[in-house]
Amino acid sequence: MSETLIRVLAWLAGGGIGAVFFGGLWWTVRKAFSSKWAPLWFSVSLLLRTGFALAGFYVVAAGHWERMLLCLLGFVMARLVVMGLTRTAEKPTCLTQES
C-alpha cells in the first residue's frame, strides 16, 4: 500500500475516533443530566471513551509519528465538526416577541 494512502487512512481513522469520542461525550451529557446517576455516567463514559481513543491511536500509529500526527489532526477536526453539529441542533428558539 502506498504511503500516501496510509496517511489518508490514518487521518480518516482519527476523524472516526474523534467522532466517536466527542459524539459519545455529547450523548453522555444529554443522558447524565436527566439521570440520578450522573457521576457514574460521566465516570464510565470517560473511561470508555479515553480507552477507545488511546487504543485507536496506538493501532493507527503503529510506531510511526507521522501517522500519529495525522490521526490527531483528524481527531481535532472531528471535534470541530461535532461542535458545529451540536450547536446547530440545540439553538434556542425565541419564546418572547415584542409587542
ROFI-614219 format. One line per field, with one value per residue (C-alpha): residue number from 1; residue in one letter; chain; z, y, x. Coordinates in pm, 1 decimal, always signed. Layout:
N
n c(NUM | ...) $
res c(A | ...) $
chain c(A | ...) $
c3 c(Z | ...) $
c2 c(Y | ...) $
c1 c(X | ...) $
END
This chain:
99
n c(1 | 2 | 3 | 4 | 5 | 6 | 7 | 8 | 9 | 10 | 11 | 12 | 13 | 14 | 15 | 16 | 17 | 18 | 19 | 20 | 21 | 22 | 23 | 24 | 25 | 26 | 27 | 28 | 29 | 30 | 31 | 32 | 33 | 34 | 35 | 36 | 37 | 38 | 39 | 40 | 41 | 42 | 43 | 44 | 45 | 46 | 47 | 48 | 49 | 50 | 51 | 52 | 53 | 54 | 55 | 56 | 57 | 58 | 59 | 60 | 61 | 62 | 63 | 64 | 65 | 66 | 67 | 68 | 69 | 70 | 71 | 72 | 73 | 74 | 75 | 76 | 77 | 78 | 79 | 80 | 81 | 82 | 83 | 84 | 85 | 86 | 87 | 88 | 89 | 90 | 91 | 92 | 93 | 94 | 95 | 96 | 97 | 98 | 99) $
res c(M | S | E | T | L | I | R | V | L | A | W | L | A | G | G | G | I | G | A | V | F | F | G | G | L | W | W | T | V | R | K | A | F | S | S | K | W | A | P | L | W | F | S | V | S | L | L | L | R | T | G | F | A | L | A | G | F | Y | V | V | A | A | G | H | W | E | R | M | L | L | C | L | L | G | F | V | M | A | R | L | V | V | M | G | L | T | R | T | A | E | K | P | T | C | L | T | Q | E | S) $
chain c(A | A | A | A | A | A | A | A | A | A | A | A | A | A | A | A | A | A | A | A | A | A | A | A | A | A | A | A | A | A | A | A | A | A | A | A | A | A | A | A | A | A | A | A | A | A | A | A | A | A | A | A | A | A | A | A | A | A | A | A | A | A | A | A | A | A | A | A | A | A | A | A | A | A | A | A | A | A | A | A | A | A | A | A | A | A | A | A | A | A | A | A | A | A | A | A | A | A | A) $
c3 c(+0.0 | -84.1 | +195.6 | +80.5 | +110.7 | +455.5 | +566.4 | +433.2 | +611.5 | +934.3 | +902.7 | +835.6 | +1124.9 | +1351.2 | +1234.7 | +1315.9 | +1658.0 | +1725.7 | +1610.0 | +1848.2 | +2133.3 | +2106.6 | +1992.4 | +2295.4 | +2517.3 | +2377.4 | +2424.5 | +2781.5 | +2878.2 | +2743.5 | +2926.1 | +3251.9 | +3320.3 | +3317.2 | +3538.1 | +3912.4 | +3849.7 | +3668.7 | +3829.9 | +3724.4 | +3368.3 | +3342.2 | +3500.5 | +3291.1 | +2975.3 | +3037.1 | +3087.6 | +2780.5 | +2550.0 | +2661.5 | +2637.0 | +2289.9 | +2173.9 | +2313.7 | +2166.9 | +1832.9 | +1828.5 | +1919.7 | +1641.8 | +1377.3 | +1459.6 | +1454.6 | +1565.5 | +1307.9 | +1439.2 | +1106.4 | +1131.4 | +1492.1 | +1395.6 | +1110.7 | +1336.2 | +1592.2 | +1320.7 | +1218.4 | +1584.5 | +1633.0 | +1307.5 | +1422.6 | +1739.2 | +1533.1 | +1323.5 | +1627.5 | +1795.3 | +1485.9 | +1454.8 | +1819.9 | +1823.4 | +1530.5 | +1679.7 | +2007.0 | +1909.4 | +2145.7 | +1999.2 | +2096.7 | +2319.1 | +2355.0 | +2087.3 | +2101.0 | +2106.2) $
c2 c(+0.0 | +342.1 | +569.4 | +844.1 | +613.2 | +500.5 | +863.2 | +946.6 | +641.8 | +749.8 | +1093.3 | +938.8 | +697.8 | +993.0 | +1156.8 | +842.2 | +811.2 | +1177.1 | +1140.3 | +850.0 | +1029.0 | +1365.7 | +1223.3 | +995.1 | +1293.7 | +1483.0 | +1178.1 | +1129.7 | +1489.8 | +1465.7 | +1136.8 | +1221.5 | +1540.2 | +1350.3 | +1071.3 | +1048.0 | +859.7 | +1142.7 | +1088.1 | +724.3 | +818.4 | +1065.1 | +832.9 | +527.8 | +735.1 | +896.6 | +560.0 | +403.2 | +699.1 | +752.5 | +382.7 | +366.3 | +675.4 | +561.6 | +213.3 | +363.1 | +597.5 | +309.8 | +86.5 | +358.9 | +495.9 | +154.9 | +317.4 | +597.9 | +952.3 | +1083.2 | +857.9 | +960.9 | +1327.9 | +1280.2 | +1077.0 | +1356.1 | +1609.9 | +1407.4 | +1378.5 | +1757.5 | +1816.6 | +1576.6 | +1782.9 | +2092.4 | +1907.8 | +1763.8 | +2105.6 | +2260.5 | +1990.2 | +2002.5 | +2381.5 | +2390.0 | +2109.0 | +2293.9 | +2656.9 | +2810.1 | +2943.9 | +3284.5 | +3243.3 | +3608.6 | +3851.0 | +4224.9 | +4384.0) $
c1 c(+0.0 | +133.9 | +244.6 | +7.3 | -292.1 | -179.4 | -153.5 | -500.3 | -640.4 | -468.1 | -630.5 | -971.9 | -929.6 | -850.8 | -1170.9 | -1364.7 | -1206.0 | -1280.8 | -1641.1 | -1694.4 | -1515.1 | -1689.5 | -2020.2 | -2008.7 | -1935.5 | -2234.9 | -2458.1 | -2331.6 | -2400.9 | -2755.2 | -2824.4 | -2649.0 | -2841.4 | -3168.7 | -3035.2 | -2991.3 | -2664.3 | -2483.4 | -2140.3 | -2147.7 | -2245.4 | -1958.1 | -1701.2 | -1782.1 | -1809.8 | -1472.5 | -1304.2 | -1463.7 | -1406.9 | -1046.7 | -965.3 | -1115.0 | -926.3 | -590.7 | -627.0 | -726.0 | -426.8 | -196.1 | -326.8 | -330.2 | +15.2 | +185.6 | +510.6 | +511.2 | +493.4 | +359.3 | +54.6 | +0.8 | +12.2 | -235.3 | -461.7 | -453.2 | -532.8 | -837.1 | -938.6 | -927.5 | -1113.3 | -1385.6 | -1414.7 | -1484.4 | -1742.4 | -1922.5 | -1923.0 | -2076.8 | -2341.1 | -2440.5 | -2460.5 | -2699.8 | -2907.0 | -2960.4 | -3012.6 | -3265.6 | -3582.3 | -3707.2 | -4012.3 | -4099.8 | -4198.6 | -4202.5 | -4548.2) $
END
